[in-house]
Amino acid sequence: MVLAFTGAGIMSTISAIGVVMGASMGTTISTWLLATVGFKFKIELLSLPFIGIGGLGLIFLGNRTSKWINISKILVGLGFIFMGMDYMKQGVEDWTSAADITMVQGLPGIAFLLFGVILSALIHSSTASIMIILSSVYSGMIDFSDACWVVVGINIGATITVLIGSINGVASKKKVAYSHIFFKIATALVVLPLLPILTSFINQVLNLESDPVLAVACFHTMFNLVGLLVFFPLIGWVARLLDKMFQEKPVFVSRFIHTTPPEISEAATAALHNEVRYLLRCCLEYILRQFKLDPGPILPEMKDIGGQLIPLEKKELPEHYQQIKLLQDQIFKYAASIQKHEMTDIESEDLNRMLHGARNAVAAAKSIKDIQHNLEAIDDELYQDQFRGFQRRILMLGTEIASISGKTESFDLAEQLYQIGKALKKEDRAYIDNITPLYGNSQSGSLPLSDLLAINRSLTVSGGQIILSLNDLLLPHTQADVLENLGL
């Protein structure tokens, strides 16, 4: 969860390190619960009643408030936890009675530490690993001193899960993972030389020598508490160190603006204009893909600033849309950089129209993204005629838009945009006139009318936004009002 929040930018590095330290202390609570309840009472007597009561609650209270459902789930979960603890305790006891425990006695502490690292790394749960060690201590398989070495190893091995989660992740995730590793390993380096002192303190001062299970729980808490007290004042320094080690690499999805200095007004404006046209192309490609159409034969070829052909997008649709949003963000940041330098009134107006065109293009893609569930609802053999009808409309619109997107300013272009918009509105009205009589008509059967109307409306809105985007990009401001009467 911490990795997810940090990767999303919700949590800073310092906050994430603090949460990691706090979570380490939080895991000791479950250890105390296991040591006090799990080995002092016959918890197996509670497991089946908890599971049974919780299961009945899920069956008979499922239609009531969510409070009772959640309580039932908690009871079932606790029942399985108690059952697992009992099975684990019995398994270790049976294993101990059948095995020769002298084979592990006399081994150096480092062997138990490595065992703890491997155990925690394989199970991916420090709590489950501690449960196994508590059962081993309870059955007499290992003594308290050896168990302390294993506990240190378990805490180190717990970092493996976080490290795996950060692989191929952004820099912020790696910062959290390495801060966790640093915290655990550094704590181990501080605690291991003090191990004889800590074990003597627990046995003699706290008088837990007669109860090694509680003694292990106490050592687990002391291990994390020492780390917290020693390294909490160093959080800021560790965060700054990690910020230097793992710096976010800028991700450029732009094709023109990232190599053009914004202070050169004329060149920057031209690059921005090409970039917004590329954004419009990306949005058209996304819309066609949503309707399961191949953009290749429809969209014209486009070359980047280096003269290389820009390939079609191969990513999944959600990633494709995120890339569109990222490109829009880079366009607006670049425009803000241009506006910091001196501009004429005409240049400023052209810049604003380009940004308006970018907003319309992305809005067109979003209009289609928002009806993805409606498209999935009619993507069925029963409704193939309806789906193909929408494909035909979006194919005609895409073909017409693509045919004029590379043209220069002219009155003919304004007239073409007007005619495309007019045809779009005509198709919309015709579809509504055809489908409205089906409401309340038994002959409509299981036709998903609400989905069909939603798709029709979004297709019309999206097409209008594409036309408005082209209006901003291709027409001079003297002809910009040509589409006002269409009401797009």
MARKE-504911 format. One record per residue (C-alpha): residue number from 0; residue in one letter; x negated, z negated, y. Coordinates in Angstrom, 3 decimals. Layout:
BEGIN
[atom NUM A [X Z Y]]
...
end
This chain:
BEGIN
[atom 0 M [0.000 0.000 0.000]]
[atom 1 V [-2.850 -0.872 2.370]]
[atom 2 L [-4.459 2.508 1.611]]
[atom 3 A [-1.174 4.278 2.374]]
[atom 4 F [-0.644 2.452 5.671]]
[atom 5 T [-4.230 3.039 6.745]]
[atom 6 G [-4.147 6.705 5.759]]
[atom 7 A [-0.947 7.163 7.779]]
[atom 8 G [-2.594 5.627 10.838]]
[atom 9 I [-0.198 2.667 10.893]]
[atom 10 M [-2.931 0.092 10.289]]
[atom 11 S [-6.385 -0.115 11.888]]
[atom 12 T [-9.591 -0.739 9.936]]
[atom 13 I [-9.860 -4.339 11.168]]
[atom 14 S [-6.245 -5.066 10.235]]
[atom 15 A [-6.697 -3.487 6.800]]
[atom 16 I [-9.785 -5.622 6.078]]
[atom 17 G [-7.834 -8.713 7.090]]
[atom 18 V [-4.976 -7.767 4.764]]
[atom 19 V [-7.437 -7.187 1.903]]
[atom 20 M [-8.896 -10.676 2.374]]
[atom 21 G [-5.436 -12.217 2.597]]
[atom 22 A [-4.273 -10.371 -0.517]]
[atom 23 S [-7.280 -11.707 -2.415]]
[atom 24 M [-6.203 -15.246 -1.577]]
[atom 25 G [-2.628 -14.359 -2.491]]
[atom 26 T [-3.593 -13.425 -6.047]]
[atom 27 T [-4.733 -17.004 -6.643]]
[atom 28 I [-1.099 -18.181 -6.401]]
[atom 29 S [-0.203 -16.291 -9.570]]
[atom 30 T [-3.241 -17.853 -11.255]]
[atom 31 W [-2.008 -21.340 -10.379]]
[atom 32 L [1.459 -20.444 -11.651]]
[atom 33 L [0.019 -19.271 -14.953]]
[atom 34 A [-2.238 -22.308 -15.310]]
[atom 35 T [0.452 -24.876 -14.520]]
[atom 36 V [3.638 -23.382 -15.950]]
[atom 37 G [2.355 -20.944 -18.537]]
[atom 38 F [0.256 -23.422 -20.496]]
[atom 39 K [2.144 -26.665 -19.882]]
[atom 40 F [5.612 -25.640 -21.017]]
[atom 41 K [7.035 -23.545 -23.817]]
[atom 42 I [7.819 -20.617 -21.602]]
[atom 43 E [8.907 -18.510 -24.554]]
[atom 44 L [12.113 -20.582 -24.531]]
[atom 45 L [12.899 -19.148 -21.081]]
[atom 46 S [12.027 -15.510 -21.672]]
[atom 47 L [15.019 -14.342 -23.735]]
[atom 48 P [17.649 -16.286 -21.711]]
[atom 49 F [16.244 -14.839 -18.470]]
[atom 50 I [16.262 -11.312 -19.905]]
[atom 51 G [19.764 -11.768 -21.309]]
[atom 52 I [21.299 -13.228 -18.150]]
[atom 53 G [19.593 -10.656 -15.963]]
[atom 54 G [20.664 -7.805 -18.231]]
[atom 55 L [24.293 -8.945 -18.223]]
[atom 56 G [24.122 -9.196 -14.453]]
[atom 57 L [22.920 -5.593 -14.195]]
[atom 58 I [25.756 -4.437 -16.464]]
[atom 59 F [28.697 -6.357 -15.033]]
[atom 60 L [27.608 -6.897 -11.430]]
[atom 61 G [26.312 -3.399 -10.811]]
[atom 62 N [29.269 -2.445 -8.627]]
[atom 63 R [29.015 -5.509 -6.420]]
[atom 64 T [26.652 -6.397 -3.612]]
[atom 65 S [23.002 -5.498 -3.949]]
[atom 66 K [22.117 -9.219 -3.716]]
[atom 67 W [23.339 -9.881 -7.265]]
[atom 68 I [21.676 -6.731 -8.578]]
[atom 69 N [18.332 -7.828 -7.111]]
[atom 70 I [18.722 -11.350 -8.538]]
[atom 71 S [19.450 -9.858 -11.955]]
[atom 72 K [16.362 -7.638 -11.735]]
[atom 73 I [14.236 -10.664 -10.804]]
[atom 74 L [15.528 -12.599 -13.828]]
[atom 75 V [14.780 -9.700 -16.173]]
[atom 76 G [11.288 -9.311 -14.682]]
[atom 77 L [10.529 -13.019 -15.002]]
[atom 78 G [11.767 -12.966 -18.575]]
[atom 79 F [9.384 -10.171 -19.531]]
[atom 80 I [6.517 -11.918 -17.694]]
[atom 81 F [7.157 -15.124 -19.654]]
[atom 82 M [7.387 -13.169 -22.885]]
[atom 83 G [4.137 -11.341 -22.119]]
[atom 84 M [2.366 -14.604 -21.315]]
[atom 85 D [3.549 -16.109 -24.598]]
[atom 86 Y [2.489 -13.055 -26.630]]
[atom 87 M [-0.899 -13.021 -24.939]]
[atom 88 K [-1.438 -16.730 -25.510]]
[atom 89 Q [-0.466 -16.455 -29.167]]
[atom 90 G [-2.601 -13.347 -29.664]]
[atom 91 V [-5.727 -14.968 -28.247]]
[atom 92 E [-5.105 -18.142 -30.272]]
[atom 93 D [-4.732 -16.149 -33.507]]
[atom 94 W [-7.820 -14.098 -32.679]]
[atom 95 T [-9.820 -17.239 -31.947]]
[atom 96 S [-8.808 -18.873 -35.226]]
[atom 97 A [-9.882 -15.809 -37.187]]
[atom 98 A [-13.039 -14.909 -35.207]]
[atom 99 D [-16.422 -16.561 -35.139]]
[atom 100 I [-16.563 -17.896 -31.584]]
[atom 101 T [-20.221 -18.835 -31.977]]
[atom 102 M [-21.054 -15.151 -31.427]]
[atom 103 V [-20.140 -15.465 -27.742]]
[atom 104 Q [-21.599 -18.886 -27.243]]
[atom 105 G [-25.078 -18.957 -25.760]]
[atom 106 L [-24.783 -15.521 -24.144]]
[atom 107 P [-26.201 -15.313 -20.621]]
[atom 108 G [-23.783 -15.596 -17.728]]
[atom 109 I [-24.408 -11.995 -16.646]]
[atom 110 A [-22.896 -10.812 -19.956]]
[atom 111 F [-19.632 -12.625 -19.154]]
[atom 112 L [-19.716 -11.229 -15.611]]
[atom 113 L [-20.028 -7.661 -16.911]]
[atom 114 F [-17.222 -8.338 -19.368]]
[atom 115 G [-15.001 -9.419 -16.451]]
[atom 116 V [-15.855 -6.276 -14.472]]
[atom 117 I [-15.037 -3.996 -17.407]]
[atom 118 L [-11.859 -5.903 -18.295]]
[atom 119 S [-10.457 -5.760 -14.769]]
[atom 120 A [-11.458 -2.101 -14.301]]
[atom 121 L [-9.728 -1.069 -17.536]]
[atom 122 I [-6.529 -3.049 -17.000]]
[atom 123 H [-6.299 -2.290 -13.248]]
[atom 124 S [-4.856 -5.758 -12.695]]
[atom 125 S [-6.819 -8.846 -11.771]]
[atom 126 T [-3.794 -11.060 -12.531]]
[atom 127 A [-3.475 -9.750 -16.094]]
[atom 128 S [-7.232 -10.129 -16.574]]
[atom 129 I [-7.099 -13.745 -15.359]]
[atom 130 M [-4.226 -14.372 -17.764]]
[atom 131 I [-6.404 -13.217 -20.661]]
[atom 132 I [-9.258 -15.498 -19.586]]
[atom 133 L [-6.936 -18.484 -19.172]]
[atom 134 S [-5.652 -17.873 -22.696]]
[atom 135 S [-9.227 -17.669 -23.991]]
[atom 136 V [-10.144 -20.947 -22.286]]
[atom 137 Y [-6.953 -22.612 -23.526]]
[atom 138 S [-7.725 -21.580 -27.118]]
[atom 139 G [-11.347 -22.749 -26.842]]
[atom 140 M [-12.871 -19.311 -27.287]]
[atom 141 I [-14.996 -19.711 -24.151]]
[atom 142 D [-15.793 -22.764 -22.071]]
[atom 143 F [-15.181 -23.382 -18.386]]
[atom 144 S [-18.674 -22.374 -17.200]]
[atom 145 D [-18.564 -19.025 -18.989]]
[atom 146 A [-15.026 -18.426 -17.718]]
[atom 147 C [-16.284 -18.810 -14.135]]
[atom 148 W [-18.711 -15.931 -14.676]]
[atom 149 V [-15.854 -13.816 -16.050]]
[atom 150 V [-13.689 -14.673 -13.023]]
[atom 151 V [-16.441 -13.444 -10.696]]
[atom 152 G [-16.627 -10.217 -12.703]]
[atom 153 I [-12.842 -9.776 -12.590]]
[atom 154 N [-12.858 -10.029 -8.806]]
[atom 155 I [-15.589 -7.389 -8.594]]
[atom 156 G [-13.835 -5.122 -11.092]]
[atom 157 A [-10.603 -5.311 -9.090]]
[atom 158 T [-12.253 -3.114 -6.451]]
[atom 159 I [-12.328 -0.180 -8.881]]
[atom 160 T [-8.592 0.439 -8.456]]
[atom 161 V [-8.898 0.630 -4.675]]
[atom 162 L [-11.983 2.830 -4.956]]
[atom 163 I [-10.162 5.293 -7.241]]
[atom 164 G [-7.241 5.406 -4.795]]
[atom 165 S [-9.601 6.435 -1.987]]
[atom 166 I [-11.226 9.339 -3.839]]
[atom 167 N [-10.610 12.600 -1.950]]
[atom 168 G [-8.796 10.543 0.666]]
[atom 169 V [-9.238 10.507 4.399]]
[atom 170 A [-12.017 8.480 5.994]]
[atom 171 S [-9.671 5.601 6.843]]
[atom 172 K [-8.853 5.089 3.149]]
[atom 173 K [-12.534 5.043 2.246]]
[atom 174 K [-13.154 2.392 4.891]]
[atom 175 V [-10.602 0.098 3.252]]
[atom 176 A [-11.982 0.725 -0.240]]
[atom 177 Y [-15.583 0.028 0.746]]
[atom 178 S [-14.616 -3.019 2.785]]
[atom 179 H [-12.966 -4.410 -0.350]]
[atom 180 I [-16.093 -3.720 -2.397]]
[atom 181 F [-18.312 -5.248 0.283]]
[atom 182 F [-16.134 -8.368 0.478]]
[atom 183 K [-16.055 -8.985 -3.282]]
[atom 184 I [-19.702 -8.219 -4.031]]
[atom 185 A [-20.954 -10.181 -1.039]]
[atom 186 T [-18.759 -13.130 -2.032]]
[atom 187 A [-20.188 -12.966 -5.552]]
[atom 188 L [-23.732 -12.994 -4.159]]
[atom 189 V [-22.904 -16.146 -2.189]]
[atom 190 V [-20.992 -17.920 -4.976]]
[atom 191 L [-23.261 -17.222 -7.972]]
[atom 192 P [-26.226 -19.282 -6.654]]
[atom 193 L [-23.738 -22.083 -5.917]]
[atom 194 L [-22.058 -21.832 -9.319]]
[atom 195 P [-23.577 -25.080 -10.769]]
[atom 196 I [-22.567 -26.980 -7.632]]
[atom 197 L [-19.022 -25.605 -7.645]]
[atom 198 T [-18.452 -26.262 -11.357]]
[atom 199 S [-19.754 -29.830 -11.001]]
[atom 200 F [-17.503 -30.383 -7.994]]
[atom 201 I [-14.457 -29.164 -9.925]]
[atom 202 N [-15.254 -31.179 -13.068]]
[atom 203 Q [-16.446 -34.418 -11.528]]
[atom 204 V [-15.035 -34.709 -8.026]]
[atom 205 L [-11.674 -33.077 -8.740]]
[atom 206 N [-11.699 -34.576 -12.248]]
[atom 207 L [-10.539 -31.396 -14.003]]
[atom 208 E [-13.050 -31.516 -16.854]]
[atom 209 S [-10.296 -32.457 -19.286]]
[atom 210 D [-8.141 -29.511 -18.191]]
[atom 211 P [-10.334 -26.366 -18.207]]
[atom 212 V [-7.356 -24.048 -17.604]]
[atom 213 L [-6.577 -25.717 -14.274]]
[atom 214 A [-10.301 -25.812 -13.557]]
[atom 215 V [-10.497 -21.995 -13.911]]
[atom 216 A [-7.554 -21.590 -11.544]]
[atom 217 C [-9.270 -23.892 -9.070]]
[atom 218 F [-12.537 -21.922 -9.298]]
[atom 219 H [-10.674 -18.651 -8.736]]
[atom 220 T [-9.209 -20.078 -5.533]]
[atom 221 M [-12.561 -21.464 -4.388]]
[atom 222 F [-14.266 -18.101 -4.990]]
[atom 223 N [-11.855 -16.275 -2.680]]
[atom 224 L [-11.776 -19.130 -0.174]]
[atom 225 V [-15.574 -19.085 0.162]]
[atom 226 G [-15.491 -15.348 0.761]]
[atom 227 L [-12.771 -15.726 3.349]]
[atom 228 L [-14.567 -18.492 5.265]]
[atom 229 V [-17.941 -16.729 5.212]]
[atom 230 F [-16.856 -13.176 6.038]]
[atom 231 F [-13.778 -13.571 8.205]]
[atom 232 P [-15.960 -13.925 11.339]]
[atom 233 L [-17.743 -10.702 10.321]]
[atom 234 I [-14.637 -8.494 10.117]]
[atom 235 G [-15.341 -6.828 13.455]]
[atom 236 W [-18.950 -6.064 12.561]]
[atom 237 V [-17.963 -4.697 9.125]]
[atom 238 A [-15.243 -2.520 10.694]]
[atom 239 R [-17.692 -1.039 13.214]]
[atom 240 L [-20.223 -0.378 10.447]]
[atom 241 L [-17.605 1.400 8.331]]
[atom 242 D [-16.426 3.406 11.344]]
[atom 243 K [-19.972 4.737 11.713]]
[atom 244 M [-20.342 5.434 7.994]]
[atom 245 F [-17.001 7.222 7.567]]
[atom 246 Q [-16.016 9.265 10.572]]
[atom 247 E [-12.888 11.378 10.583]]
[atom 248 K [-13.786 15.040 10.405]]
[atom 249 P [-11.628 17.187 12.700]]
[atom 250 V [-9.322 19.495 10.773]]
[atom 251 F [-8.798 22.830 12.477]]
[atom 252 V [-5.865 24.942 11.324]]
[atom 253 S [-6.022 27.072 14.468]]
[atom 254 R [-7.403 30.603 14.332]]
[atom 255 F [-8.233 31.266 17.989]]
[atom 256 I [-8.357 28.235 20.272]]
[atom 257 H [-10.900 26.062 18.438]]
[atom 258 T [-13.796 28.350 19.452]]
[atom 259 T [-12.660 29.142 23.009]]
[atom 260 P [-13.687 26.744 25.819]]
[atom 261 P [-10.583 25.606 27.741]]
[atom 262 E [-12.420 25.625 31.087]]
[atom 263 I [-12.603 29.445 31.036]]
[atom 264 S [-9.024 29.912 32.184]]
[atom 265 E [-8.500 33.612 31.448]]
[atom 266 A [-10.092 33.517 27.982]]
[atom 267 A [-8.374 30.232 27.130]]
[atom 268 T [-4.943 31.567 28.091]]
[atom 269 A [-5.465 34.682 25.970]]
[atom 270 A [-6.604 32.571 22.994]]
[atom 271 L [-3.603 30.267 23.396]]
[atom 272 H [-1.230 33.241 23.511]]
[atom 273 N [-2.682 34.572 20.231]]
[atom 274 E [-2.499 31.111 18.682]]
[atom 275 V [1.187 30.721 19.515]]
[atom 276 R [1.845 34.142 18.025]]
[atom 277 Y [0.035 32.976 14.900]]
[atom 278 L [2.197 29.835 14.896]]
[atom 279 L [5.311 32.020 15.091]]
[atom 280 R [4.014 34.053 12.147]]
[atom 281 C [3.462 30.824 10.155]]
[atom 282 C [7.024 29.726 10.904]]
[atom 283 L [8.462 33.097 9.840]]
[atom 284 E [6.417 32.915 6.646]]
[atom 285 Y [7.722 29.410 5.950]]
[atom 286 I [11.339 30.472 6.495]]
[atom 287 L [10.991 33.455 4.159]]
[atom 288 R [9.417 31.256 1.471]]
[atom 289 Q [12.295 28.771 1.738]]
[atom 290 F [14.643 31.616 0.793]]
[atom 291 K [12.307 32.612 -2.081]]
[atom 292 L [11.251 35.850 -0.387]]
[atom 293 D [7.722 37.240 -0.475]]
[atom 294 P [6.386 37.334 3.115]]
[atom 295 G [3.614 39.807 2.216]]
[atom 296 P [5.553 43.075 2.495]]
[atom 297 I [7.506 41.847 5.529]]
[atom 298 L [5.036 40.267 7.940]]
[atom 299 P [2.442 42.465 9.658]]
[atom 300 E [-1.242 41.799 9.113]]
[atom 301 M [-2.964 39.562 11.628]]
[atom 302 K [-6.680 39.039 12.246]]
[atom 303 D [-8.349 35.867 13.481]]
[atom 304 I [-10.810 35.615 16.366]]
[atom 305 G [-13.624 36.728 14.053]]
[atom 306 G [-11.804 39.879 12.974]]
[atom 307 Q [-10.977 38.582 9.495]]
[atom 308 L [-7.532 39.108 8.003]]
[atom 309 I [-5.522 35.884 7.989]]
[atom 310 P [-4.262 35.298 4.424]]
[atom 311 L [-0.751 34.189 3.565]]
[atom 312 E [-0.190 30.503 2.905]]
[atom 313 K [-0.474 29.388 -0.727]]
[atom 314 K [0.288 25.683 -0.323]]
[atom 315 E [3.494 24.009 -1.423]]
[atom 316 L [6.330 24.139 1.108]]
[atom 317 P [6.031 20.493 2.291]]
[atom 318 E [2.297 20.970 2.940]]
[atom 319 H [2.999 24.307 4.606]]
[atom 320 Y [5.365 22.626 7.060]]
[atom 321 Q [2.858 19.845 7.767]]
[atom 322 Q [0.273 22.505 8.577]]
[atom 323 I [2.726 24.078 11.042]]
[atom 324 K [3.171 20.697 12.743]]
[atom 325 L [-0.584 20.165 12.860]]
[atom 326 L [-1.091 23.600 14.429]]
[atom 327 Q [1.586 22.833 17.023]]
[atom 328 D [-0.182 19.573 17.863]]
[atom 329 Q [-3.523 21.361 18.304]]
[atom 330 I [-1.877 23.991 20.521]]
[atom 331 F [-0.375 21.375 22.838]]
[atom 332 K [-3.636 19.421 23.046]]
[atom 333 Y [-5.516 22.604 23.913]]
[atom 334 A [-2.928 23.460 26.581]]
[atom 335 A [-3.384 19.997 28.076]]
[atom 336 S [-7.136 20.678 28.247]]
[atom 337 I [-6.490 23.952 30.080]]
[atom 338 Q [-4.212 22.229 32.598]]
[atom 339 K [-7.028 19.897 33.593]]
[atom 340 H [-8.706 22.850 35.317]]
[atom 341 E [-7.543 24.777 38.334]]
[atom 342 M [-4.757 27.286 37.629]]
[atom 343 T [-2.640 29.640 39.707]]
[atom 344 D [1.135 29.266 39.805]]
[atom 345 I [1.582 32.353 37.636]]
[atom 346 E [-0.939 31.086 35.059]]
[atom 347 S [0.813 27.725 34.975]]
[atom 348 E [4.189 29.380 34.468]]
[atom 349 D [2.830 31.596 31.676]]
[atom 350 L [1.304 28.537 30.011]]
[atom 351 N [4.615 26.671 30.085]]
[atom 352 R [6.434 29.663 28.622]]
[atom 353 M [3.920 29.860 25.778]]
[atom 354 L [4.457 26.181 24.982]]
[atom 355 H [8.199 26.705 25.121]]
[atom 356 G [7.790 29.573 22.679]]
[atom 357 A [5.761 27.329 20.368]]
[atom 358 R [8.487 24.669 20.437]]
[atom 359 N [11.164 27.239 19.594]]
[atom 360 A [9.110 28.623 16.691]]
[atom 361 V [8.603 25.187 15.129]]
[atom 362 A [12.245 24.284 15.755]]
[atom 363 A [13.221 27.430 13.805]]
[atom 364 A [11.148 26.278 10.831]]
[atom 365 K [12.604 22.765 11.054]]
[atom 366 S [16.163 24.112 11.072]]
[atom 367 I [15.486 25.683 7.672]]
[atom 368 K [13.528 22.695 6.364]]
[atom 369 D [16.510 20.444 7.058]]
[atom 370 I [18.763 22.486 4.737]]
[atom 371 Q [16.374 22.567 1.790]]
[atom 372 H [18.765 20.364 -0.228]]
[atom 373 N [21.622 22.760 0.597]]
[atom 374 L [19.548 25.725 -0.571]]
[atom 375 E [18.733 23.896 -3.800]]
[atom 376 A [22.450 23.209 -4.306]]
[atom 377 I [23.329 26.936 -4.351]]
[atom 378 D [20.160 28.089 -6.139]]
[atom 379 D [22.100 28.360 -9.356]]
[atom 380 E [23.434 31.183 -11.496]]
[atom 381 L [26.983 30.278 -10.431]]
[atom 382 Y [26.203 30.945 -6.783]]
[atom 383 Q [23.677 33.775 -7.053]]
[atom 384 D [25.857 36.141 -5.013]]
[atom 385 Q [25.984 33.656 -2.140]]
[atom 386 F [22.240 33.000 -2.312]]
[atom 387 R [21.439 36.724 -2.370]]
[atom 388 G [23.690 37.228 0.624]]
[atom 389 F [21.636 34.742 2.629]]
[atom 390 Q [18.427 36.361 1.360]]
[atom 391 R [19.680 39.750 2.569]]
[atom 392 R [20.428 38.373 6.040]]
[atom 393 I [17.108 36.565 6.421]]
[atom 394 L [15.259 39.618 5.057]]
[atom 395 M [16.876 41.896 7.653]]
[atom 396 L [16.172 39.430 10.431]]
[atom 397 G [12.549 38.930 9.323]]
[atom 398 T [11.941 42.667 9.041]]
[atom 399 E [13.339 43.345 12.523]]
[atom 400 I [11.418 40.458 14.084]]
[atom 401 A [8.182 41.510 12.382]]
[atom 402 S [8.595 45.103 13.568]]
[atom 403 I [8.561 44.091 17.236]]
[atom 404 S [6.302 40.995 17.180]]
[atom 405 G [3.212 43.122 17.743]]
[atom 406 K [4.607 45.206 20.591]]
[atom 407 T [3.716 44.855 24.251]]
[atom 408 E [5.970 44.087 27.191]]
[atom 409 S [8.616 46.722 27.919]]
[atom 410 F [12.258 47.019 28.758]]
[atom 411 D [12.864 48.545 25.312]]
[atom 412 L [11.542 45.338 23.787]]
[atom 413 A [14.010 43.267 25.793]]
[atom 414 E [16.841 45.516 24.635]]
[atom 415 Q [15.718 45.215 20.997]]
[atom 416 L [15.662 41.423 21.197]]
[atom 417 Y [19.117 41.486 22.724]]
[atom 418 Q [20.483 43.699 19.927]]
[atom 419 I [18.918 41.519 17.217]]
[atom 420 G [20.468 38.434 18.773]]
[atom 421 K [23.825 40.171 19.061]]
[atom 422 A [23.728 41.189 15.386]]
[atom 423 L [22.789 37.629 14.439]]
[atom 424 K [25.851 36.224 16.194]]
[atom 425 K [28.066 38.900 14.646]]
[atom 426 E [26.864 38.034 11.125]]
[atom 427 D [27.543 34.361 11.831]]
[atom 428 R [31.134 34.948 12.950]]
[atom 429 A [31.822 37.337 10.065]]
[atom 430 Y [30.585 34.819 7.498]]
[atom 431 I [32.707 32.018 8.954]]
[atom 432 D [35.779 34.290 9.038]]
[atom 433 N [35.257 35.150 5.364]]
[atom 434 I [34.644 31.649 4.074]]
[atom 435 T [37.087 29.606 6.168]]
[atom 436 P [40.210 30.767 4.253]]
[atom 437 L [38.639 29.388 1.058]]
[atom 438 Y [39.112 25.818 2.273]]
[atom 439 G [42.074 24.366 0.408]]
[atom 440 N [42.287 27.460 -1.765]]
[atom 441 S [42.276 26.723 -5.481]]
[atom 442 Q [40.580 30.068 -6.133]]
[atom 443 S [37.387 28.772 -4.501]]
[atom 444 G [36.814 26.641 -7.584]]
[atom 445 S [33.600 24.638 -7.454]]
[atom 446 L [32.096 26.702 -4.608]]
[atom 447 P [29.996 24.323 -2.460]]
[atom 448 L [31.617 25.289 0.843]]
[atom 449 S [29.944 22.563 2.907]]
[atom 450 D [26.502 23.682 1.693]]
[atom 451 L [27.288 27.319 2.443]]
[atom 452 L [28.477 26.570 5.976]]
[atom 453 A [25.435 24.386 6.646]]
[atom 454 I [23.086 27.161 5.504]]
[atom 455 N [24.914 29.765 7.567]]
[atom 456 R [24.766 27.613 10.675]]
[atom 457 S [21.069 26.760 10.269]]
[atom 458 L [20.193 30.391 9.537]]
[atom 459 T [21.900 31.432 12.769]]
[atom 460 V [20.275 28.664 14.796]]
[atom 461 S [16.848 29.363 13.298]]
[atom 462 G [17.143 33.090 13.976]]
[atom 463 G [18.138 32.398 17.568]]
[atom 464 Q [15.136 30.115 18.046]]
[atom 465 I [12.817 32.818 16.690]]
[atom 466 I [14.276 35.317 19.147]]
[atom 467 L [13.860 32.863 22.025]]
[atom 468 S [10.271 32.281 20.971]]
[atom 469 L [9.569 36.016 21.096]]
[atom 470 N [11.352 36.167 24.445]]
[atom 471 D [8.864 33.614 25.838]]
[atom 472 L [5.834 35.265 24.265]]
[atom 473 L [6.477 38.971 24.807]]
[atom 474 L [8.699 39.413 27.851]]
[atom 475 P [7.548 38.962 31.455]]
[atom 476 H [9.292 36.203 33.402]]
[atom 477 T [11.219 38.869 35.360]]
[atom 478 Q [13.095 39.833 32.154]]
[atom 479 A [13.294 36.346 30.613]]
[atom 480 D [17.031 35.951 31.294]]
[atom 481 V [18.034 38.944 29.167]]
[atom 482 L [19.278 36.720 26.331]]
[atom 483 E [21.206 34.209 28.408]]
[atom 484 N [24.590 35.810 27.767]]
[atom 485 L [24.130 35.608 23.993]]
[atom 486 G [24.235 31.792 23.996]]
[atom 487 L [21.378 31.451 21.491]]
end
